[in-house]
Amino acid sequence: MNSAEQQFLQRNQLPDNYLDSAKQWFAPLLNDLRSLQNLQPNSTLIIGINGTQGSGKSTLADYLCTKLGEGHLKTVSLSLDDFYLTRAEREALATDVHPLLKTRGVPGTHDIALALKTIDSLTEGSGETLIPRFDKSTDDRHSEANWDRVKGQVDVIIFEGWCVGSKPQPEEALTEAVNSLESERDPDGIWRRFFNRALAGDYQRLFNKIDRLIMLRAPSFDSVFNWRLEQEQKMIARLANQGSGDHSGIMSKTQIAEFIAHYQRMTEFSLEEMPGRADYLYKLNDQRKIIEFSH
């Protein structure tokens, strides 16, 4: 184990044996990505990672950046989550369009113009790029002073997010509610039609920049609650280690269940629709272990 791998394990609170599993499943992917980048050495390769909440997207993104960096490739990891609208912007959207838009997550609650600007800056490499960061513990964007900075062009962008690469549903699929959140709080379908239209618009411009799409496919939406709960517990532990006293964005089990209900419609559609077109498909079991790989 080299120092970069050690730091990766520490950052992600992972056991040493994670590297054995990662080598088994991700070696073919890494070989492909290195070959693709070698074929276009003066341009930026953009890799998308799609997966439900808690499926391991950010861990995989960090691992790919770590291993590609060993080969002296300049990499950066972007999360769609870091491009959420600010809390104030979402509150305004909730007032103007629908109350459910106060909750971050669905298309329409991201600043896609900022995401496009950031990716274009990283690929053009004409100066310094500011990388926005969102603080889930406070449910708001970090101040610009706390954003990351990257100088020049990068070789590889790893872009991860729960709906990265997703397609909108057919209009007729929006009529029937998929859960109690929709039936009770969006009975007229205003909210779900809004985010479906948003996904069909500028989100597709953003996703069309992706050169290769990786999908971490959960066995079903039922797995998401436990995975999301584990994420919350990790965040609590991280904040405790940092001595942070602001936990206003931390959610209880009940709040997590309501939160993920916002994602159910699009998640279930992507679980059905995306596997047939993903460039790299990793199927997961309920314990989030990879059980099958195809490309």
Stockholm file with secondary structure:
# STOCKHOLM 1.0

chainA/1-295         MNSAEQQFLQRNQLPDNYLDSAKQWFAPLLNDLRSLQNLQPNSTLIIGINGTQGSGKSTLADYLCTKLGEGHLKTVSLSLDDFYLTRAEREALATDVHPLLKTRGVPGTHDIALALKTIDSLTEGSGETLIPRFDKSTDDRHSEANWDRVKGQVDVIIFEGWCVGSKPQPEEALTEAVNSLESERDPDGIWRRFFNRALAGDYQRLFNKIDRLIMLRAPSFDSVFNWRLEQEQKMIARLANQGSGDHSGIMSKTQIAEFIAHYQRMTEFSLEEMPGRADYLYKLNDQRKIIEFSH
#=GR chainA/1-295 SS CCHHHHHHHHHTTCCTTHHHHHHHHHHHHHHHHHHHHHHSTTSCEEEEEEECTTSSHHHHHHHHHHHHHHTTCCEEEEEGGGGBCCHHHHHHHHHHTCGGGGSSCSTTSBCHHHHHHHHHHHHHCSSEEEECCEETTTTEECCGGGSEEEESCCSEEEEEETTTTCCCCCGGGGSSCSSHHHHHHCTTCHHHHHHHHHHHTHHHHHHTTCSEEEEEECSCGGGHHHHHHHHHHHHHHHHHHHTCCCCTTCCCHHHHHHHHHTTHHHHHHHHHHGGGTCSEEEEECTTSCEEEEEC
#=GC SS_cons         CCHHHHHHHHHTTCCTTHHHHHHHHHHHHHHHHHHHHHHSTTSCEEEEEEECTTSSHHHHHHHHHHHHHHTTCCEEEEEGGGGBCCHHHHHHHHHHTCGGGGSSCSTTSBCHHHHHHHHHHHHHCSSEEEECCEETTTTEECCGGGSEEEESCCSEEEEEETTTTCCCCCGGGGSSCSSHHHHHHCTTCHHHHHHHHHHHTHHHHHHTTCSEEEEEECSCGGGHHHHHHHHHHHHHHHHHHHTCCCCTTCCCHHHHHHHHHTTHHHHHHHHHHGGGTCSEEEEECTTSCEEEEEC
//
